[in-house]
C-alpha cells in the first residue's frame, strides 16, 4: 500500500525522520529505518502523539 503522507518541504524529510525516531525513543517504541508495519496501533499512536506534544511545546515556547 502506497503512503499518502507527503512532506511539504522535501529537504525536511531527514529532520522529520530524526524527530520521529527521537519521539519513539521517548515513549519506548522501537522503530527501525524503513518498514515499521509490525507496530501496534497503540505504539504508532503514542509516537504520533509525542510528536504533536513536542510541536505544541515548541510553538508555545516561540510565543513567549
HTML snippet that shows the backbone in 3Dmol.js (N, CA, C, O; Angstrom):
<script src="https://3Dmol.org/build/3Dmol-min.js"></script>
<div id="view" style="width:600px;height:400px;position:relative"></div>
<script>
const pdb = `
ATOM      1  N   UNK A   1       0.837  -1.169   0.000  1.00  0.00           N
ATOM      2  CA  UNK A   1       0.000   0.000   0.000  1.00  0.00           C
ATOM      3  C   UNK A   1       0.890   1.242   0.000  1.00  0.00           C
ATOM      4  O   UNK A   1       1.795   1.363   0.826  1.00  0.00           O
ATOM      5  N   UNK A   2       0.633   2.154  -0.919  1.00  0.00           N
ATOM      6  CA  UNK A   2       1.424   3.372  -1.026  1.00  0.00           C
ATOM      7  C   UNK A   2       0.965   4.399  -0.004  1.00  0.00           C
ATOM      8  O   UNK A   2      -0.233   4.611   0.181  1.00  0.00           O
ATOM      9  N   UNK A   3       1.918   5.031   0.654  1.00  0.00           N
ATOM     10  CA  UNK A   3       1.609   6.050   1.652  1.00  0.00           C
ATOM     11  C   UNK A   3       1.256   7.366   0.980  1.00  0.00           C
ATOM     12  O   UNK A   3       1.874   7.749  -0.014  1.00  0.00           O
ATOM     13  N   UNK A   4       0.268   8.052   1.519  1.00  0.00           N
ATOM     14  CA  UNK A   4      -0.118   9.364   1.007  1.00  0.00           C
ATOM     15  C   UNK A   4       0.522  10.493   1.797  1.00  0.00           C
ATOM     16  O   UNK A   4       0.287  11.664   1.499  1.00  0.00           O
ATOM     17  N   UNK A   5       1.326  10.161   2.798  1.00  0.00           N
ATOM     18  CA  UNK A   5       1.989  11.192   3.589  1.00  0.00           C
ATOM     19  C   UNK A   5       3.043  11.881   2.738  1.00  0.00           C
ATOM     20  O   UNK A   5       3.894  11.233   2.130  1.00  0.00           O
ATOM     21  N   UNK A   6       2.972  13.201   2.705  1.00  0.00           N
ATOM     22  CA  UNK A   6       3.945  13.962   1.941  1.00  0.00           C
ATOM     23  C   UNK A   6       4.507  15.069   2.805  1.00  0.00           C
ATOM     24  O   UNK A   6       3.784  15.695   3.580  1.00  0.00           O
ATOM     25  N   UNK A   7       5.799  15.305   2.670  1.00  0.00           N
ATOM     26  CA  UNK A   7       6.456  16.410   3.346  1.00  0.00           C
ATOM     27  C   UNK A   7       6.364  17.617   2.417  1.00  0.00           C
ATOM     28  O   UNK A   7       6.711  17.524   1.240  1.00  0.00           O
ATOM     29  N   UNK A   8       5.901  18.743   2.940  1.00  0.00           N
ATOM     30  CA  UNK A   8       5.760  19.945   2.111  1.00  0.00           C
ATOM     31  C   UNK A   8       7.101  20.492   1.659  1.00  0.00           C
ATOM     32  O   UNK A   8       7.213  21.034   0.559  1.00  0.00           O
ATOM     33  N   UNK A   9       8.116  20.357   2.494  1.00  0.00           N
ATOM     34  CA  UNK A   9       9.460  20.808   2.150  1.00  0.00           C
ATOM     35  C   UNK A   9      10.335  19.559   2.075  1.00  0.00           C
ATOM     36  O   UNK A   9      10.718  19.013   3.110  1.00  0.00           O
ATOM     37  N   UNK A  10      10.655  19.098   0.863  1.00  0.00           N
ATOM     38  CA  UNK A  10      11.400  17.837   0.725  1.00  0.00           C
ATOM     39  C   UNK A  10      12.703  17.793   1.513  1.00  0.00           C
ATOM     40  O   UNK A  10      13.112  16.720   1.957  1.00  0.00           O
ATOM     41  N   UNK A  11      13.358  18.922   1.695  1.00  0.00           N
ATOM     42  CA  UNK A  11      14.618  18.956   2.429  1.00  0.00           C
ATOM     43  C   UNK A  11      14.406  18.650   3.920  1.00  0.00           C
ATOM     44  O   UNK A  11      15.373  18.395   4.638  1.00  0.00           O
ATOM     45  N   UNK A  12      13.174  18.673   4.382  1.00  0.00           N
ATOM     46  CA  UNK A  12      12.893  18.442   5.798  1.00  0.00           C
ATOM     47  C   UNK A  12      12.726  16.963   6.138  1.00  0.00           C
ATOM     48  O   UNK A  12      12.592  16.620   7.312  1.00  0.00           O
ATOM     49  N   UNK A  13      12.732  16.086   5.146  1.00  0.00           N
ATOM     50  CA  UNK A  13      12.492  14.663   5.403  1.00  0.00           C
ATOM     51  C   UNK A  13      13.454  14.096   6.437  1.00  0.00           C
ATOM     52  O   UNK A  13      13.026  13.406   7.362  1.00  0.00           O
ATOM     53  N   UNK A  14      14.735  14.375   6.296  1.00  0.00           N
ATOM     54  CA  UNK A  14      15.727  13.817   7.224  1.00  0.00           C
ATOM     55  C   UNK A  14      15.476  14.308   8.650  1.00  0.00           C
ATOM     56  O   UNK A  14      15.569  13.532   9.600  1.00  0.00           O
ATOM     57  N   UNK A  15      15.160  15.592   8.797  1.00  0.00           N
ATOM     58  CA  UNK A  15      14.884  16.141  10.128  1.00  0.00           C
ATOM     59  C   UNK A  15      13.622  15.518  10.720  1.00  0.00           C
ATOM     60  O   UNK A  15      13.580  15.229  11.916  1.00  0.00           O
ATOM     61  N   UNK A  16      12.600  15.309   9.904  1.00  0.00           N
ATOM     62  CA  UNK A  16      11.360  14.699  10.386  1.00  0.00           C
ATOM     63  C   UNK A  16      11.592  13.242  10.792  1.00  0.00           C
ATOM     64  O   UNK A  16      11.040  12.779  11.790  1.00  0.00           O
ATOM     65  N   UNK A  17      12.397  12.530  10.029  1.00  0.00           N
ATOM     66  CA  UNK A  17      12.716  11.145  10.392  1.00  0.00           C
ATOM     67  C   UNK A  17      13.465  11.091  11.728  1.00  0.00           C
ATOM     68  O   UNK A  17      13.200  10.222  12.558  1.00  0.00           O
ATOM     69  N   UNK A  18      14.393  12.017  11.927  1.00  0.00           N
ATOM     70  CA  UNK A  18      15.138  12.082  13.183  1.00  0.00           C
ATOM     71  C   UNK A  18      14.197  12.429  14.339  1.00  0.00           C
ATOM     72  O   UNK A  18      14.292  11.850  15.421  1.00  0.00           O
ATOM     73  N   UNK A  19      13.287  13.380  14.098  1.00  0.00           N
ATOM     74  CA  UNK A  19      12.308  13.788  15.092  1.00  0.00           C
ATOM     75  C   UNK A  19      11.416  12.608  15.482  1.00  0.00           C
ATOM     76  O   UNK A  19      11.122  12.405  16.660  1.00  0.00           O
ATOM     77  N   UNK A  20      10.991  11.836  14.484  1.00  0.00           N
ATOM     78  CA  UNK A  20      10.143  10.669  14.737  1.00  0.00           C
ATOM     79  C   UNK A  20      10.881   9.622  15.564  1.00  0.00           C
ATOM     80  O   UNK A  20      10.306   9.046  16.488  1.00  0.00           O
ATOM     81  N   UNK A  21      12.132   9.374  15.248  1.00  0.00           N
ATOM     82  CA  UNK A  21      12.923   8.394  15.994  1.00  0.00           C
ATOM     83  C   UNK A  21      13.128   8.848  17.443  1.00  0.00           C
ATOM     84  O   UNK A  21      13.089   8.032  18.364  1.00  0.00           O
ATOM     85  N   UNK A  22      13.349  10.153  17.640  1.00  0.00           N
ATOM     86  CA  UNK A  22      13.520  10.699  18.985  1.00  0.00           C
ATOM     87  C   UNK A  22      12.225  10.541  19.783  1.00  0.00           C
ATOM     88  O   UNK A  22      12.261  10.132  20.944  1.00  0.00           O
ATOM     89  N   UNK A  23      11.092  10.860  19.174  1.00  0.00           N
ATOM     90  CA  UNK A  23       9.799  10.736  19.850  1.00  0.00           C
ATOM     91  C   UNK A  23       9.531   9.278  20.209  1.00  0.00           C
ATOM     92  O   UNK A  23       9.045   8.989  21.302  1.00  0.00           O
ATOM     93  N   UNK A  24       9.842   8.361  19.301  1.00  0.00           N
ATOM     94  CA  UNK A  24       9.640   6.933  19.563  1.00  0.00           C
ATOM     95  C   UNK A  24      10.497   6.478  20.741  1.00  0.00           C
ATOM     96  O   UNK A  24      10.039   5.711  21.588  1.00  0.00           O
ATOM     97  N   UNK A  25      11.718   6.944  20.791  1.00  0.00           N
ATOM     98  CA  UNK A  25      12.615   6.583  21.883  1.00  0.00           C
ATOM     99  C   UNK A  25      12.072   7.088  23.223  1.00  0.00           C
ATOM    100  O   UNK A  25      12.160   6.397  24.238  1.00  0.00           O
ATOM    101  N   UNK A  26      11.513   8.294  23.213  1.00  0.00           N
ATOM    102  CA  UNK A  26      10.992   8.885  24.450  1.00  0.00           C
ATOM    103  C   UNK A  26       9.805   8.109  25.012  1.00  0.00           C
ATOM    104  O   UNK A  26       9.613   8.069  26.227  1.00  0.00           O
ATOM    105  N   UNK A  27       9.002   7.488  24.134  1.00  0.00           N
ATOM    106  CA  UNK A  27       7.836   6.735  24.609  1.00  0.00           C
ATOM    107  C   UNK A  27       8.100   5.232  24.649  1.00  0.00           C
ATOM    108  O   UNK A  27       7.191   4.451  24.930  1.00  0.00           O
ATOM    109  N   UNK A  28       9.333   4.825  24.371  1.00  0.00           N
ATOM    110  CA  UNK A  28       9.705   3.420  24.496  1.00  0.00           C
ATOM    111  C   UNK A  28       9.284   2.522  23.351  1.00  0.00           C
ATOM    112  O   UNK A  28       9.108   1.318  23.536  1.00  0.00           O
ATOM    113  N   UNK A  29       9.119   3.100  22.155  1.00  0.00           N
ATOM    114  CA  UNK A  29       8.759   2.312  20.978  1.00  0.00           C
ATOM    115  C   UNK A  29      10.018   2.115  20.143  1.00  0.00           C
ATOM    116  O   UNK A  29      10.740   3.073  19.864  1.00  0.00           O
ATOM    117  N   UNK A  30      10.278   0.883  19.749  1.00  0.00           N
ATOM    118  CA  UNK A  30      11.475   0.555  18.993  1.00  0.00           C
ATOM    119  C   UNK A  30      11.186   0.659  17.495  1.00  0.00           C
ATOM    120  O   UNK A  30      10.639  -0.269  16.899  1.00  0.00           O
ATOM    121  N   UNK A  31      11.561   1.805  16.884  1.00  0.00           N
ATOM    122  CA  UNK A  31      11.401   1.991  15.444  1.00  0.00           C
ATOM    123  C   UNK A  31      12.674   1.588  14.730  1.00  0.00           C
ATOM    124  O   UNK A  31      13.769   1.659  15.289  1.00  0.00           O
ATOM    125  N   UNK A  32      12.516   1.168  13.495  1.00  0.00           N
ATOM    126  CA  UNK A  32      13.667   0.870  12.651  1.00  0.00           C
ATOM    127  C   UNK A  32      13.598   1.750  11.417  1.00  0.00           C
ATOM    128  O   UNK A  32      12.534   2.276  11.091  1.00  0.00           O
ATOM    129  N   UNK A  33      14.712   1.915  10.730  1.00  0.00           N
ATOM    130  CA  UNK A  33      14.696   2.622   9.448  1.00  0.00           C
ATOM    131  C   UNK A  33      13.941   1.753   8.462  1.00  0.00           C
ATOM    132  O   UNK A  33      14.178   0.547   8.382  1.00  0.00           O
ATOM    133  N   UNK A  34      13.044   2.351   7.718  1.00  0.00           N
ATOM    134  CA  UNK A  34      12.274   1.598   6.735  1.00  0.00           C
ATOM    135  C   UNK A  34      10.936   1.150   7.274  1.00  0.00           C
ATOM    136  O   UNK A  34      10.232   1.919   7.927  1.00  0.00           O
ATOM    137  N   UNK A  35      10.589  -0.078   7.006  1.00  0.00           N
ATOM    138  CA  UNK A  35       9.263  -0.619   7.307  1.00  0.00           C
ATOM    139  C   UNK A  35       9.045  -0.814   8.802  1.00  0.00           C
ATOM    140  O   UNK A  35       9.857  -1.437   9.485  1.00  0.00           O
ATOM    141  N   UNK A  36       7.937  -0.271   9.298  1.00  0.00           N
ATOM    142  CA  UNK A  36       7.554  -0.446  10.697  1.00  0.00           C
ATOM    143  C   UNK A  36       6.102  -0.887  10.799  1.00  0.00           C
ATOM    144  O   UNK A  36       5.411  -0.537  11.756  1.00  0.00           O
ATOM    145  N   UNK A  37       5.643  -1.641   9.834  1.00  0.00           N
ATOM    146  CA  UNK A  37       4.256  -2.075   9.783  1.00  0.00           C
ATOM    147  C   UNK A  37       3.866  -3.071  10.854  1.00  0.00           C
ATOM    148  O   UNK A  37       2.688  -3.401  10.996  1.00  0.00           O
ATOM    149  N   UNK A  38       4.834  -3.550  11.606  1.00  0.00           N
ATOM    150  CA  UNK A  38       4.530  -4.503  12.668  1.00  0.00           C
ATOM    151  C   UNK A  38       4.200  -3.818  13.994  1.00  0.00           C
ATOM    152  O   UNK A  38       3.959  -4.491  14.997  1.00  0.00           O
ATOM    153  N   UNK A  39       4.187  -2.480  14.005  1.00  0.00           N
ATOM    154  CA  UNK A  39       3.819  -1.754  15.221  1.00  0.00           C
ATOM    155  C   UNK A  39       2.331  -1.899  15.487  1.00  0.00           C
ATOM    156  O   UNK A  39       1.530  -2.004  14.557  1.00  0.00           O
ATOM    157  N   UNK A  40       1.970  -1.905  16.754  1.00  0.00           N
ATOM    158  CA  UNK A  40       0.550  -1.902  17.084  1.00  0.00           C
ATOM    159  C   UNK A  40       0.010  -0.482  16.888  1.00  0.00           C
ATOM    160  O   UNK A  40       0.774   0.480  16.813  1.00  0.00           O
ATOM    161  N   UNK A  41      -1.300  -0.372  16.808  1.00  0.00           N
ATOM    162  CA  UNK A  41      -1.921   0.954  16.695  1.00  0.00           C
ATOM    163  C   UNK A  41      -1.576   1.805  17.901  1.00  0.00           C
ATOM    164  O   UNK A  41      -1.362   3.011  17.778  1.00  0.00           O
ATOM    165  N   UNK A  42      -1.524   1.188  19.047  1.00  0.00           N
ATOM    166  CA  UNK A  42      -1.188   1.913  20.283  1.00  0.00           C
ATOM    167  C   UNK A  42       0.223   2.487  20.205  1.00  0.00           C
ATOM    168  O   UNK A  42       0.445   3.641  20.571  1.00  0.00           O
ATOM    169  N   UNK A  43       1.181   1.685  19.727  1.00  0.00           N
ATOM    170  CA  UNK A  43       2.566   2.155  19.615  1.00  0.00           C
ATOM    171  C   UNK A  43       2.681   3.294  18.601  1.00  0.00           C
ATOM    172  O   UNK A  43       3.301   4.320  18.879  1.00  0.00           O
ATOM    173  N   UNK A  44       2.084   3.108  17.437  1.00  0.00           N
ATOM    174  CA  UNK A  44       2.138   4.140  16.401  1.00  0.00           C
ATOM    175  C   UNK A  44       1.470   5.422  16.892  1.00  0.00           C
ATOM    176  O   UNK A  44       1.976   6.518  16.654  1.00  0.00           O
ATOM    177  N   UNK A  45       0.345   5.287  17.569  1.00  0.00           N
ATOM    178  CA  UNK A  45      -0.359   6.447  18.103  1.00  0.00           C
ATOM    179  C   UNK A  45       0.430   7.171  19.168  1.00  0.00           C
ATOM    180  O   UNK A  45       0.387   8.399  19.253  1.00  0.00           O
ATOM    181  N   UNK A  46       1.153   6.418  19.987  1.00  0.00           N
ATOM    182  CA  UNK A  46       1.944   7.064  21.035  1.00  0.00           C
ATOM    183  C   UNK A  46       3.101   7.851  20.436  1.00  0.00           C
ATOM    184  O   UNK A  46       3.467   8.903  20.960  1.00  0.00           O
ATOM    185  N   UNK A  47       3.681   7.361  19.351  1.00  0.00           N
ATOM    186  CA  UNK A  47       4.754   8.098  18.670  1.00  0.00           C
ATOM    187  C   UNK A  47       4.191   9.382  18.066  1.00  0.00           C
ATOM    188  O   UNK A  47       4.754  10.460  18.255  1.00  0.00           O
ATOM    189  N   UNK A  48       3.087   9.265  17.344  1.00  0.00           N
ATOM    190  CA  UNK A  48       2.463  10.450  16.750  1.00  0.00           C
ATOM    191  C   UNK A  48       2.030  11.446  17.805  1.00  0.00           C
ATOM    192  O   UNK A  48       2.209  12.651  17.629  1.00  0.00           O
ATOM    193  N   UNK A  49       1.471  10.968  18.887  1.00  0.00           N
ATOM    194  CA  UNK A  49       1.052  11.847  19.974  1.00  0.00           C
ATOM    195  C   UNK A  49       2.218  12.583  20.600  1.00  0.00           C
ATOM    196  O   UNK A  49       2.115  13.767  20.921  1.00  0.00           O
ATOM    197  N   UNK A  50       3.321  11.884  20.772  1.00  0.00           N
ATOM    198  CA  UNK A  50       4.519  12.507  21.339  1.00  0.00           C
ATOM    199  C   UNK A  50       5.051  13.582  20.399  1.00  0.00           C
ATOM    200  O   UNK A  50       5.496  14.638  20.848  1.00  0.00           O
ATOM    201  N   UNK A  51       5.006  13.317  19.096  1.00  0.00           N
ATOM    202  CA  UNK A  51       5.465  14.307  18.123  1.00  0.00           C
ATOM    203  C   UNK A  51       4.602  15.564  18.194  1.00  0.00           C
ATOM    204  O   UNK A  51       5.123  16.679  18.186  1.00  0.00           O
ATOM    205  N   UNK A  52       3.286  15.385  18.264  1.00  0.00           N
ATOM    206  CA  UNK A  52       2.379  16.533  18.346  1.00  0.00           C
ATOM    207  C   UNK A  52       2.625  17.302  19.633  1.00  0.00           C
ATOM    208  O   UNK A  52       2.658  18.533  19.625  1.00  0.00           O
ATOM    209  N   UNK A  53       2.798  16.592  20.729  1.00  0.00           N
ATOM    210  CA  UNK A  53       3.063  17.240  22.016  1.00  0.00           C
ATOM    211  C   UNK A  53       4.306  18.113  21.926  1.00  0.00           C
ATOM    212  O   UNK A  53       4.300  19.254  22.389  1.00  0.00           O
ATOM    213  N   UNK A  54       5.378  17.581  21.329  1.00  0.00           N
ATOM    214  CA  UNK A  54       6.628  18.322  21.194  1.00  0.00           C
ATOM    215  C   UNK A  54       6.459  19.534  20.284  1.00  0.00           C
ATOM    216  O   UNK A  54       7.024  20.593  20.560  1.00  0.00           O
ATOM    217  N   UNK A  55       5.692  19.396  19.205  1.00  0.00           N
ATOM    218  CA  UNK A  55       5.471  20.524  18.298  1.00  0.00           C
ATOM    219  C   UNK A  55       4.683  21.631  18.990  1.00  0.00           C
ATOM    220  O   UNK A  55       4.979  22.811  18.801  1.00  0.00           O
ATOM    221  N   UNK A  56       3.692  21.265  19.783  1.00  0.00           N
ATOM    222  CA  UNK A  56       2.908  22.259  20.521  1.00  0.00           C
ATOM    223  C   UNK A  56       3.793  22.965  21.545  1.00  0.00           C
ATOM    224  O   UNK A  56       3.717  24.185  21.693  1.00  0.00           O
ATOM    225  N   UNK A  57       4.626  22.212  22.248  1.00  0.00           N
ATOM    226  CA  UNK A  57       5.542  22.817  23.217  1.00  0.00           C
ATOM    227  C   UNK A  57       6.483  23.813  22.530  1.00  0.00           C
ATOM    228  O   UNK A  57       6.720  24.903  23.051  1.00  0.00           O
ATOM    229  N   UNK A  58       7.017  23.441  21.365  1.00  0.00           N
ATOM    230  CA  UNK A  58       7.907  24.319  20.638  1.00  0.00           C
ATOM    231  C   UNK A  58       7.185  25.593  20.187  1.00  0.00           C
ATOM    232  O   UNK A  58       7.747  26.686  20.244  1.00  0.00           O
ATOM    233  N   UNK A  59       5.947  25.442  19.743  1.00  0.00           N
ATOM    234  CA  UNK A  59       5.161  26.600  19.328  1.00  0.00           C
ATOM    235  C   UNK A  59       4.906  27.534  20.505  1.00  0.00           C
ATOM    236  O   UNK A  59       5.056  28.750  20.387  1.00  0.00           O
ATOM    237  N   UNK A  60       4.522  26.958  21.634  1.00  0.00           N
ATOM    238  CA  UNK A  60       4.253  27.769  22.825  1.00  0.00           C
ATOM    239  C   UNK A  60       5.498  28.498  23.296  1.00  0.00           C
ATOM    240  O   UNK A  60       5.409  29.640  23.746  1.00  0.00           O
ATOM    241  N   UNK A  61       6.658  27.859  23.201  1.00  0.00           N
ATOM    242  CA  UNK A  61       7.912  28.496  23.572  1.00  0.00           C
ATOM    243  C   UNK A  61       8.190  29.682  22.645  1.00  0.00           C
ATOM    244  O   UNK A  61       8.742  30.695  23.076  1.00  0.00           O
ATOM    245  N   UNK A  62       7.811  29.555  21.387  1.00  0.00           N
ATOM    246  CA  UNK A  62       8.009  30.635  20.425  1.00  0.00           C
ATOM    247  C   UNK A  62       7.108  31.832  20.681  1.00  0.00           C
ATOM    248  O   UNK A  62       7.419  32.942  20.248  1.00  0.00           O
ATOM    249  N   UNK A  63       6.006  31.625  21.371  1.00  0.00           N
ATOM    250  CA  UNK A  63       5.094  32.724  21.683  1.00  0.00           C
ATOM    251  C   UNK A  63       5.571  33.573  22.842  1.00  0.00           C
ATOM    252  O   UNK A  63       5.141  34.715  23.003  1.00  0.00           O
ATOM    253  N   UNK A  64       6.450  33.021  23.640  1.00  0.00           N
ATOM    254  CA  UNK A  64       6.908  33.751  24.843  1.00  0.00           C
ATOM    255  C   UNK A  64       7.994  34.749  24.523  1.00  0.00           C
ATOM    256  O   UNK A  64       8.482  35.438  25.418  1.00  0.00           O
TER     257      UNK A  64
END
`;
const viewer = $3Dmol.createViewer("view");
viewer.addModel(pdb, "pdb");
viewer.setStyle({}, {cartoon: {color: "spectrum"}});
viewer.zoomTo();
viewer.render();
</script>
